Amino acid sequence: MSPVARRIYRALLRLYPRELRDDVGEEMERLFGERYRDVRSLNRRLGIARLWLRTLADFGWNVPAAHLGGFSMDALLHDLRTACRSLLRRPAFLVVATLTLALGIGANAAIFGAVNRTLLEPLPYPSADRLIVVWGKTATSPQLSASYPELRDWRAGVHGIDRFAAWRGQSVNLTGDGEPERVSGAFVTGEFFPLLGAELILGRAFTVAEGEPGTAAPVAVLSERLWQRRFGGATDIVGRTLILNGRPRMVVGIARVGDGGPTAPYFDLSDVWLPLADFPNAHGLDRGQGELFVLGHLAPGVGITAAEHEVAALENRLASLYPDTQGGRTAWLQPLAELIVGPVRAPLLVLFAAVGIVLLISCVNVANLLIARATQREKELALRAALGAGRWRLVRQLLTESVLLGALGGGAGLLLSVGLLRLFSAIAPAELGFLPEGGIDHKVFAYGLAVSLVCGLAFGLWPAFRASRPDVTGVLKGQGAAGSRGRRFRDGLVVLEAALSVLLLVGAGLLLRSADARAHSDPGFRSDHVLSAELRLPPAKYAAPAQIAAFFHSLVERLEATPGIESAALVRATPFENEGGDPFTVEGEPVPPAGHEAYAQTNVITPGFFRTLDIPLLVGRDFSHDDTGDRPRVIVVNRFLAERVLGGAALGKRLLIKDYDGPLTIVGVVGDIRQRALDEAPQPQIYLCREQFPTIFTGIVVRTAGDPASLVPALRAAVWAVDKDQPVWRLRTMADLLEADRRPMRALGFLVTLFAAVAVALAGVGLYGVMATVTAQRTREIGIRLALGAPTGRVLRDLVGRGLALAAVAIVIGIAGALALGRLVAGTLYGVSPADPVALVVAPAIVVAISVIASWFPARRAARTDPARVLASE
């Protein structure tokens, strides 16, 4: 053996305990030297390298075991038997510790299931990490859809993206085969199906040529859902002709896109796919018409930044070639995963942080229980030490108990997580990943086991090290050393529990107040007794504007004549639908550069819409039936546009709106409404008259005298009385739409509050345990003070004051932490500041109340100590 190898091996031997080195160190070195000399290999260096690897592995396994008093299966079984007997001798401790851990681990496993399913698992598409969305943008609009000519230019001029696909969602009328039905549809290019790895259950997808203008074919692909629901899974569906949007189309395939999971994007939820060339909107595929959602696949070796620069450079060239339609426009890329899971990432991480705090408090609580139990076991540990048990042997035994306790808590927690998952799924939206049918899969199970092991080591390590150094002489003489030893450490653990509870309570308070603010947010209209629905006229049947206007005029008359309906109106996009915007300019004012125009939410309504939703008319007039297509074109604007853009003098001014023949004269000003969501900032809004701008798509809103849900059959009958083949869909009350907007914030606030309540309860139990231990240790002192005439009230005040002092320190730390972390949850709040004074006052008040209760009972028991009995024991 070479001198260098000998020095290295001797250095490794020093990792063993001195006693073992003295006994067998020379023999181990001799054996290694013989193996080193006897290496026989065609490549001696390779043989020596293998020897060193085996030697290092042996050291890695045996050194820790040597320090822990030796390790074998018999020793492990002995430690487990001893740990079981020790825990069973204290059933109350075992039950409390197991339940405490089960709460923390169970809640963590349930939330982790949602986090894993929603945030960690890859999207169900091939090369999902290479899929991106291509957005346009201008100086005033950060996220714009693309036009078909742009898509064509990107295909030809962008090499960093090797595949493109376009998707445009739009509902489709299915008629001629049973009851007319409106189904979720999409117009896509032929690349859509292979790009997203669509599974073809029957038939085929349409080809690229069949989806493009000029070479399109009258074909359709149905989803598996629609195939099973509407056609009963009939195998002869391929080749059958269906009437879609009033035109016959041959079904060429049945497909499944994605997995329909909790965060399934819009294109996963379509029931029927049609070629993009059949997109029914007039001029919808012209340059400048941002109608398309464009997906792309990054070329091998190309990063998203490089591809984005390439697309942006091409957009700049197109802006110079087409200044009227693409002036001021550029582009940016977004990972598809970010688009899909981005909106739910913050709420899920808030929940995961909340249950993480609960788990930490659970571990701290069990650590406190173990320290208190170790105090009671001082005599046992001292006897074992006196009989020759080394410190590492005691540590190993105590760690075995804590790991066993962690395993019991983890098993109970995994069982509890099944029920918690069902509870959370009943409270939280499915988009957050709480699906009861998902159950506890192998990843969640493995996570629960790992957390159990880590917790067992985390809460048991420090108490084991402290308890493994008993004062043998003092304990065996009856002079327990536990009086003051470890008190500061236990106090620190209680402060940590209480501080984390304050942090969680402040967060829960912020979310609850945010949910309350959202619930009481004024949408700008009356939502009670309002029923809404949607329909779309087939272009093949209603091609002329006069036909469209006649249908809608007859429909409104039918609705208003229906018993129980007080008023009715039509609107292109009902409130809480994602209505788009259009750029506009004021006639007579300087025209801003391309891409810098102001944008407004534009909607098309019939007379009576403002009355039906009780939107106040502030100035001017509403639309009337005299505002027909042959009369001067007029519009109504909202207060925000009139005051912020037009300076308050709106009536009579004329606006130029892209894609609408103008100029359009303002004849009225109405109140602001929240068009997309309750937390939406005020936006400029423009209303156009449907008589002057008839479109095939419309929403229906009716105000009813009674329960709006009871008039669903009557509303359908009114539509079918005008056209028996016209489907009606999305029949919902406006109150339900508002509730759907409020539910996520309310659910998030409720869940965090639930976790905060558990945290406070655990912190209270921890404080109670510490105070009970402290008062028990001070029984002699308290008895002597009472014997010397100390008032009972003074003893009570001293003991309760100790608990309040710990709570005060925890409150200061907790509030500081809440203020520091407030910015992290600011994005999920609405109508409340992260430094909300109510939350910052109520949370400490709750902790103070819990501290008083947890300190009072042990203090009262101590104050009732019989001085005579204490003195007699002396």
N, C-alpha and C positions, 0 to 999 in steps of 0.2 A: 504494500500500500504506500502510495506516495506521501511525502510529508504534508503536502497541502491537504490531501484527503483526510489524513489523520487529524490535523488541526480542526478541520470542519466537523468531523464526527465528534471530537471531544467537545466542541462548542455546542453541538446539539445535545450531548449528554447532560450538559448543565441545565437543560430544561426540566430534567427529572428532579424530584426531591433529593436532598443531600443523603438521607438515609439509604435510599435505593441506589444512589451512585456508589456509596461506600460498599454496599453489599455485592452488587453485580456489575458495576460499571466496567471493571477491567475485563470481565468475561465477555460482555457485550462488544467491547472494542476488539477483542481477539477474534470473535466470531465474524465481525464485519470485515476485519482484515483478511481472513481466510476466504470469504466470499469474493472479496475484491480481487485476490490473487487468482482465484479459480474461474474467473470469467472466461468462458470459451465462446467465441462468436466469430463469424467471418469478419465482422466489423467490431473490434474491441471497444471503440468509443461508444457505439450504440449499446453494447452490453453493459458498460459502466453506467451509461445514462439510465438504463432500465433499473439497475441496482439502486441508484440514488433515488429514483422515483418510488420504488418499493420501500426504501428506508424512510423517506419523508412521510409516506402514507402511514407507516407503522408508528412513527413519532406522533403524527397528528392524532391518531386514535388512542395511543397508550398514555401520552403525557397527561391529558386532562383526567383520565381515569386514575392515574397514579396519584394526582393531587387530590382527587375526591375520595381517596381511601380504597382504591381498587374498584374494578368494575367487572361484573360477570352476570350471566342470566340469573344465577342463584341469588346474587346480591340484589339484583333488580326486583326479583319476586319477593325477597325478604323485605325490601324497602316498601314495596306496594302493600304487602300484608300489614306491615307496621303502620303505614299511613292510613289504611282503611280502618284498622282498629282505633287509631287515634281520633279520626274524624267521627266515627260512630259513637265514641264515648261522649261527644258533644253534639247531640242531634240538633239542638237549637242553633248553634253556630253553623253547622253544616247546611241547614235549611236556609238560613238568612243569607249566608255567603253565596250559595248556589243560585237562589232567586235573584240576588243582586247582580250577579254575573249574567244570568239568563236574560235579564232585561236589557243590559247593555249589548250583549252579543247578539241576541235575537233581533233587536232593532237595527243593529249594524248589518246583519245578514240580509234583512228584508230590503233595506235601502240600497245595499250593495247590489242586490239582484236587479233593481231598477237602473242603477248607475251602469252596471255591466251591460245590460241589455240595450241601453239607450246610448251611452257615451263610449264604451270601451270596445264593444263588438264591432267589427267592420261592417260597412254597408253590404247588403246582399247582392252586390253586382260584381262582375269580374273586373279586376284591377281598380277597385273602388278608390284607392288612394291616388289614382291618376285621373279621376274624373273631376271636371271643373265646370263651372257655369260662366258664360261670357255675358257680361253686363255692359251696357252703354252708360255714359254719364255726361252731364253738362255742369256748368257752374252752379245752376240752381236745382238740378235733379241728380242725386248721387247714384240712382239705381234705375236704369231704363231697360226695357226689353228691346229686342232687335227686330229689324225688318228682314223680309226674305231676301231682298237684294244684298243686304249686308252679309247674310249667311253665305250667299253665293260667292261674294268677294272674299270672305274668310277662307272658304274651301280652297280657292285658287291661290291666295296670296299669303297664307299663314302656314309655315312648315313646322312650327313648334307644337302644333296641335294636329295630329294625324287623322283624327276622325271627328266629325261634327254630326249632331242630330238636333232637330227642332221639334218642339212640343208646344201645342197651344190648346189649353183646356177650354172646352165649351160643351154645354149639355146638348144632347141630341134627342130628337123626337123619334120614338119607335112606335110605328103604327102598322095597321094592316094584319096583325097577328094577335088577336085578342084585344084586351082593353088598351087604349093608347097610354103610353108611358114615357115619361121624361127620364133619361138615364144619363149618368155621368159619362161624357165623351171627351175625346181628344183628337186633334188633327196633327199628324206626325209625319216626319220624313221616313223613308225606308230604312235609314241607318239607326233609327230609334231602337228597334228590337235587338239587333246584335250588340249594340253598344251597351245596353243594360242587361245583356244575357237573358233575355226573355225565354222562358220555358214553353215550347210549343207542345201543347197537349194533344191537339189534333191539327191536321192540315199544315199550313205554312203562314209566315208573315208576308205582307206584300213587299215587293221589291223596291229598290231605290227608284227605278223608272216609274213604277206605278204610283209613287207618291209625289212626283215632281210635276209642276205646271207644264202643260204641253204633252206629257206622256202619261198622265194620270189614268187610272182605271177605276171603274165603279165597284170597288172591293171594300171589305171591312174585316177586321179581326175582333172577335168578342173575348171578353175576359172569362175566366173560369167561373167567377161568381155569377155573372149574368147567365152564362150557359146553364149552370145548375139551377139557378132560381127561376128563370123564365122558361127554359126549354127542357128542364128535367134531365139534363145530361144526355140528350138524344145524340147518338153517334152519327146520324145522317144530317147534322146541322151544316157540315162543310158542304158547300155547293148550293145551299138553300139561299133564296133571295129574300131579303128583308127590306121593308120600307123605312129608310132612315132619313130624317129631315125632308120627307116628302118624295124621295127618289129611291128607286130600286137599287140595291147593292148586294153583291154576292158575298157570302161569308166564305173566306178562304182559310180561316184558322181559328183555333182557340188557344189563348196564351195566358201565361201567368208572369207578371213583372214584379220582381221583388218578393218579399215575404209577407207584406201586409202587417208588419210589426207596429209597435207603438208609435214610432216616428216615421211611418210610411209617408213619403212625400206625395204631392198631388198626383204625379204621373203614375204612382202605384195603384191609385184608387179609381182609375177609369174603368168603365164597363164596356166601352167600345172604342176602337181606334179606326180612324178614317184617314185617307191620304191628305197631306197638307194642302194639296192643290184644290181640294173641295172646301176649303175654309170659306164659310158663307158671307162673312162681312164684306160689304162693297169696298173695293180698293184696299182690302186688308193685307194684301201681299205686295203693295206698292212700296217704293223706297220712301223712307221717312215714317212709315206706319209701324211703330214699335209694338208688334203683336206677339212675337215669338220668344219662348224660353229656350235658349240655345245651350245644349250640353256639348262638351268636348272631352277628348281623351288626349292627354299630353304624350307627345312622341317620346320614345325611349331616350333617356339621357337628358331630357329637357326639363328644367325646373319651371315652376309656375311664374317666377319673376321674369325669366327670359321670354317665356311665351307671352306674358302680359305686355312687355315692351314691344314685341313684334306686332301684336294686335293693335296696340295704341298707335304705333307708327303708321300702320295701314289706315286706321281711322282718321288720322290727321290728313293723310293724302285724300281720302274720300271726302273729308270736309271741304277741301279746296276744290274738288271736282264737282261736288253737289252742295254748294253753300246754302241753297234754299231749304234743303231737307236734312242735311247733316252738319250744317255749320255749327261750330263750337262743340262738337260731339267727340268724345274719346271713349276709351273702353277700359275695363278692368276685369280681372279673373277672380273667382271665388271658389275654393274647394267645395265640392258638392256636400261633403260631410259637414262642413261648417254651416252651409245653408240649412241643412236638415235638422241638425241637433243643436245649432247655436241658440235658438230661442228657449230651449229647455235646459241648457247647460247650467246657467246660474241658479235656477230654483233647485235642481238636483244637487248641486254642490253645496248649497245652503243646507239642505236636508242632511247630506252626508256629514257636513261639519257638525251639525246639531247632534246627530247620533254618535259622532266621534267624541264629542264632549261628554255625552251620557256614558259612553263606555269608559272614558278616562275617569269620570267620577266613580263609576262602579269599581274600577280597579283600585282607586285610592281608598274607597270605603272598605274593600276587602283587605287591603294592606293594613288599614287601621285595626280591623278585627283581628288580623294575624298578630299584630304587635301586642294587642291587649291579651290575646290567647297565649303568646309567648311569655308574657309577664306572669300569667297563671302557671306556666309550665317551667318556671325558673328552677324549681327544686328538682324536677325530673331531669332537665338538661344538665344541671350541676352534678347530679349523681352519675349520669352517663359520662360526663367529662372526668369525674373523679375515678371512674372505673376504667379509664384509658381511651375513651372515644376522642379522636382528634377533632380539631375544628372543622376540617373539610368533611369528615364523616357526618358531623351534625348538620352542616350545611346541606349535604346531599339528601339527608333524610327529610329536612324541612322543605327543601325544594321539591322533593317527590310529593309531599303532601299538597303543596301549592299547585303543582302541575296537575295532580289528580283533581284538585278542586276546580281548576280551570277547565279540565275535560268534562267534569260533571256539569259545570255552568254552560260550557259550549254545547253539549248535547241537549240540555234543556232549552238553551237559546235557539238552536236550530228547529226544535219542535215548536217553540213559541213563534218563530219567524213565519211559519206557515199561516198561523192565525193572523199575525200582524200584516202579512202581505194581503190577505183578504180584507182586513180593515182598511189598509191604505188604499187599496184599489176601489173601495166603496167611497172613499173621500176624495182622492186625487184624480185628476184627469188621466185617461189612458195614455196620453202623449208623454207623460213622465215615466212610462215604463212599468206602472203597477198593474200587472195583468195576473189575476188569480189563476188562470189556466196555465200560466207559465210555470208555476210551482217553484220548488227549490232545486235547481239543476246542479250538475256536478261542480261547476265553478263556484256557485254559492256555497255548496257543501265544503269544498276545499278551503274557501275563504274563511268559513266559520271555524273549521279545525285549526287553521293557521292562527286566527285571532285568539282562539282558546289557548293554544300553546304559548303564544307571545304574552297573553295576559297572565297565564299561570307563572311564567318566569318574571314578568314585570312587577306584579304585586307581591311576589314571594321572595324576590332576590334580596332586597334590602332588609326586610324583617328577618330573613334567615341568617344573614351575616351578623345582624345585631344580636339575635338570640343565641348564636353559636359561640358567644364569648361571655358565658356566665361567670359571676364572681363566686367561684366554687366555695371558697372559705366563708364568705359572708353568708351565702345562702344556707350552707350546711350548719352554720351557727344560728340560723333563724333570723339573720339580719338581711332580709331581702333588699337587694340593690335596686329594685324597680321603682322606688319612690319617686325619684326625680329623673332617672335616666330615661332618655327617649321622649320626655315630655315635650320638649321643643319640636322634635321631629313630628310627633303626632299633631301638635298644634299647627305645624306647617301644612300637614296633609289636610286638616280641616279648613284652613284658610284657602288652600288650593281648591277644595271642593266648593266652598261657598263662593269664591271668586268666579269659578267657571259657571256656577248657577246664576250669578248676577249677569254675566256675559250672555248666557242663553236667554234669561228672562228679558233683558233689554232687546235682544233680537226678536223674541216672540212679540214683545210689545210693539215694536216698530212694524212688524208684519201685520199684526192685528189692526193697528191704527191705519195702516195703509189699505187693508181690505175694507175697513169701515169707510175710509174716505172714498174708495172706489164705489162702494155700495151706495153711498149718498151723493155721488157725483151726478150732476144734472146733465142728461144727454141732450137737452135742448128741446125735447118733445115729450108728450105724454105717451107712455108705453102701455098703460092699462087698457084693456078691452080693445086691443088691436090684433088682428090676424093678418099674416102676410103669406104670400105664395109667389111662385115664379112660373113663367111660361115663355116659350119661344115659338114664334110662327115659322113654319117651314118656308124657306125662300121659294121653293118650287110652286107653292100654292099662293103665296102672298108676295108677289114680285113688285107690284106697283105701289107707290106711297099711298095712293087713294084707297087701295084694298086694305092696307095696314091700318090707316086711320079709321076706315069704316068698321073694321073688326073691333078696335079698341073703343070706339064710340058706343057701339052696341053692347060691348061687355060692361062698360061703366053703367049704362042705363039698366042692364039686367041686375047688376050687383046692387045698385041703389034701390031697386024695386023689390029686392029680396027681404022678407020679414026678418027682423032682428038686426039688419045692417043699417046703421044711421048715416054713414057716408062712405064713399069709396073713391079711390084714385089709383092711378098707375104711375110707376116710377121705374126708371131704368135700373137703378140699384137701391134696394131698400137699405135703411140704416143698418150698420154692422156688416155690410158687404164691402168688399175691397174695391170700391169704385176708383177708377183711374183719374188722372188729371190731364189738363191740356194747357199749353202756353197761351198767354193772351197779352195784348197790348191795348193801351187806351188811345183811341183815335185823337189825332191832333197833338199828341205828345211825342217826343223823340223816340224812335224805335231803337231798343237796345240791341247790342251785337247778338248774332246768332248764338244760342246756347245760354244767354243771360236773361231770357224773358221770364216774367213772373208766371207761376203755375197756379191753377185753381182746380179744385175738385169740380167736375162738371156732371150734372145730372139732368135727365130729361123727364118731365112730369106732366100730368094732366091737371087742369083746374080742379081745385078741391084738395090737393095733396097737403097743403099747409093746414087747411081746416081739419082734415082727417087726423093728422098727427099733432094738432094743436101747436103748431110752430107760429109764434107771434109775427104778424105783419107790422113792421115798425113804421115804414114810410111808403107812400105810393099805393099801388094796387096789386092784386093777384092776377094770374092769367084768367082769361075768360074764353068761352067757346067762340068768341068772335076773332080770337087770335089764330086764324087759319093760315094755311100755307100761302095764300095769295095776298095776305096783309103784311105790313111792315113787321119785321122780325124783332121780337122783344125778349128780354131776359129779366130775371130777378136775381139779386145778389144778396149775400149775407152781410151782417153787420161788420164782421172783421174786414172783408174786402172794402166795404164802403168807407170805413173809418181809417184803416191802416194804409190802403192803397190809393183811395180816391179822396182822402182828406175830409170825409164827412158829407161832401156834396156829390151824391151819386145819381140822383134822378136826372134823366135826360142825357147823361153821358153815354157814349157808345164805345163798345169794346170790339176788338178784332180777335177772334178765337180760331186757332189753327184747326183746319178741317171742317169748320162751319162757315157757311156763306155769311158774310157780314157786310157792313157793320151791324151790331146788335144793340138796340137801345135799352137802357135800364129803366124799368117802369116801377120797380118796387124793391124794398129792402126788408129782409126777414131776419129773425134771430139766428144765432149760430147753433149748429147741431154737431154732435160727434158722429161722423159718418162711419169710421172704421172701428173705433174702440173707445172705451170710456177714458183711457189715459192719453188719448190723442190730443196734441196741442191744437189750438184754434188754427183753422186753415181758411184761405179764401175759397168761397163756394159760389158757383154759378148754376142757376137753374134755367133750362131752356124749355119751351113749350112743345109737348109731344105732337100737337096738331101741326106745328111747323117743321118738326124734325122727327117724323115717324121712323121707328126702328123695330125690327122683328122681335127683339128681346125686351121683356118688361117684367117688372115685379108688381104685385097687387098688394095694396094695403086697404083694409076695411076697418072702420070703427063699429063695434057692436054694442048692442044694448045690454047683453048678458055675457055669459062665458064665451069667449071667442072660439075656443076649441070645439064647442058644440055646433059651430056653423061651417065646419070643414066640408061636410057633404053638400050643404047648400052652395058653397062657393064653387065646388067642382061642377055641380049641376048648372050653375049660371054660365060657366065657361062652355060646357058641352052643349048648352042650349044655343050658343052662337056657332060652335063648330064641334061636332061630335067626335072628331078625330084629334082634338087638341089636348095633349097631356098637360097636367098640372102637377107641380112637384114643390118640394121644400115648403110644405104648409106648416108654419110655426107661428106661435104667438110672439109678439114683440117682447113680452115679459120673459119668455124663455130665451130669446136672443140676448137680452140684458143679463140674465142669470148665467148664461154660458160665458159671457165676458167677465163676470165677477167671480166665477167659481174657482179658477186657478189660484188667484191671490188668497181667497178665503181658505182654500184647502191647504195652501202652503202655511198660512198663519196658524191654522188649527193644528197641523202636524208639529210645527216647531213649538207651539204652546204645550202640546202634549208631552214632547220631549223635555221641555223646560220644567213642567210639573214633576216629571219623573226625577229630573236632576235635583230639584229642590227637595223632594222627598228623601232622596238618597243622601243629600248633604245634611238634612236634618237628622237622619239616622246616624250619620257619621259623627256629627256634633254631640248627639245624645250619648253615643258610645264613649267618646272621649271624656265627656263630663262625668259619666257614670264611673269610668275608670279612675279619673282624678279624685272624685269625691270618696271612692272606696279606699284609695291610697291615703287620703287625708282624714280618714275616720278618727284616728287617734288624736290628731291635731284639733279637729273640730270638737271632739268630746272634751278635751282639756279646756278649750276656749269657752264652751258652754258651762263647764264646771266652775270656771273662774268668773262667770256672770255675764259673758257676752250675750247680747240680745239675739234672739232667733232671727229677727229681721235683718240684723247686720250680717249674719252668716249667709242668709239668703242673698242679700245684695252683693256680697263678695263673690259668691259662686256664679250667680247670674251675670254679674258684671264681667267675669272672666269670659263667659260665652259671648257677651256683646262686644267685648274688646276684640276677640277673634273675628266676629262678624264685621266690625268696623274696618279692620285691616283688609278683609276680603272685599268689602264694598268699594274701597278706594282702588284696589287692584282691578276689580271687575269693571268698574266704570271707565277706568283708564283704557282697559283692553277693548271695551265696547266702542269708545270714541275712536280708538286707533283702527279698529276693524270696520267701522261704520261705512267707510268708502267702498268696501267690498260688496256690501249689500245695497248700496245706494241705487244701483241700476234696477233692482227688483221692487223698489218702493214707489209709492204713488201718493202725492199729497202730504208727505211727511218728511221731515229732515232726519238724517242719521243721528243728529244731536237733539232729538225730540225731548223736551223737558218732562213730559208726562211719563214716557218710558223710563227716563233716567231717574225719576222719583219713585214710581211704583215698584220697580224691580228691587231696589234696596229696601223699600218698606216691607216687601214680602220676605226678604231674607232676614231682616231684623225680627219680624214676627216669628218666623220659624226658629230663629236662634233663641228667642225668649222661651218658647215652648220647650225646645230641646234641652235648655239649661234648667228650666224651672223644676221639672220632675226629679232629676237627680239631686238638685239643691234642696228641695223640700224634704226628700228622704234623709239627706245628710243632716238637715237642721233638726230632725226629730230623733237624732242619736241620743241614747240614754247615757249621760255622763258617768253614772255609777257603774254601768256595765263596762265602759271603756277603762275606768280607773281600776276596776276589779281585775281586768285582764292584765294590767301592768304588774 
